[in-house]
Amino acid sequence: MINKIDPVWFSRIIRFGLGIVFIAIAFQYEDAWSLYLFGGIFIVTGFVRPGRCVDDKCEL
C-alpha cells in the first residue's frame, strides 16, 4: 500500500498530522507557547516540497 502513495503527499500528511497533534496537546496546558510554535512549524513546512524530490525522481 505504501508504494501507491505519492511520497510528497506522504510527507505532507505526516507533517500536517504531527502539527495538529502538537497543537492539540498545547490546548491541554496553560503557557504552552512552545508547542503551538512547534506545531505551527510542522504545518508550515508541510507545504514545502521535500529536498529529495527536486527532480521528477522522488523516492522514500
Helices and strands as residue ranges (DSSP letters): G 2-4, H 7-28, H 33-45, G 51-53
